[in-house]
Amino acid sequence: MALRTRFAVLAALGTIAVAPGATPATAAPADEPPLRCLITTSTVAWANGYQADITIKNISSDRIAWQAKLTVPSGTVTGWDATFTRFGTQYTIDPPTHAPTLGPTAIATFGYTGAGSPVLPTVTCTPTD
């Protein structure tokens, strides 16, 4: 089965889906809401830093809003295709103002560079009204 198709099937079933460069997505317990998005990542490291590219895909039938949180040990993160707000060593990453939500099957991408070893964000996706 093709990898893309396999991801779509596993995501629809709420099954754990992990691929090279993907953040593990776990099935939600019965008392938690279902998974809303699939996050894939890729990083490129160099001597004193890295680049991270993040893709968020809406795998629900609802329109969703997303937000990411990133904590870096030190240094500054320089990002693109999203709104990055810094609070000390923590960053809140919000969708760009021109695309605040994702419709069903829609995809958002953003990226950043940072110092040191690669650090990836925690992404949350919630349905919108």
HULINPE-V60883 format. One record per residue. PHI is phi in degrees with one decimal (none if undefined). D_LAST is the distance of its C-alpha to the last C-alpha in Angstrom with 1 decimal. Layout:
phi = {PHI:PHI}
d_last = {D_LAST:D_LAST}
//
This chain:
phi = {none:-60.5:-58.1:-60.8:-63.3:-61.7:-59.2:-61.8:-66.4:-63.4:-65.0:-64.6:-83.5:73.9:-83.9:-64.5:-132.7:-133.4:-131.3:-53.6:82.3:-99.2:-79.7:-57.7:-114.2:-105.8:-67.0:-75.6:-60.0:-55.9:-90.2:-109.8:-65.5:-69.0:-61.3:-112.1:-145.2:-112.9:-108.6:-122.4:-133.5:-143.7:-132.9:-128.7:-103.9:-132.2:-48.1:-124.6:-173.2:-161.8:-122.6:-119.6:-119.3:-121.0:-121.7:-117.2:-117.0:-74.2:-106.0:-103.8:-94.4:-101.1:-74.7:-127.0:-108.6:-130.6:-152.3:-123.5:-123.1:-138.3:-119.2:-110.4:-62.8:-165.5:85.8:-115.4:-98.3:-114.0:-117.9:-145.0:61.8:-164.8:-102.1:-102.6:-120.9:-99.9:-131.5:67.3:-96.5:-110.2:-125.6:-105.6:-116.2:-110.5:-59.1:-65.1:-62.4:-79.1:-146.0:-72.4:-134.8:-119.2:-77.3:-53.4:66.6:-73.9:-127.2:-122.8:-131.4:-152.2:-155.9:-162.6:-116.5:-149.8:-94.1:82.9:-76.6:-57.1:-126.3:-108.4:-82.2:-97.9:-113.0:-118.4:-126.7:-131.9:-67.6:-111.2:-81.1}
d_last = {35.6:34.3:32.3:29.2:29.3:29.9:26.9:24.7:26.3:26.3:22.6:21.7:23.9:22.5:26.1:27.3:27.7:29.8:31.6:33.7:31.7:28.5:26.9:27.2:24.1:24.8:23.6:21.4:23.4:22.5:20.9:18.6:15.4:16.5:17.1:14.4:16.7:20.5:22.2:25.6:28.0:31.4:33.7:37.0:39.3:42.3:45.0:43.1:39.4:36.8:34.0:30.8:28.5:25.1:23.0:19.4:18.6:15.3:16.9:14.0:12.8:9.1:8.0:8.8:9.8:13.5:16.1:19.8:22.6:26.2:29.4:32.6:36.0:37.3:37.2:34.6:31.9:31.6:28.4:27.0:23.9:21.6:21.8:24.2:24.8:27.9:28.8:32.3:32.2:28.4:25.9:22.1:20.9:17.7:16.7:18.7:17.5:17.9:15.5:12.8:10.7:12.2:11.9:13.7:17.2:16.8:18.9:19.2:22.6:24.1:27.4:29.7:33.3:34.7:38.1:39.6:38.3:35.0:32.0:28.6:25.2:22.9:19.5:16.3:13.2:9.9:6.8:3.8:0.0}
//
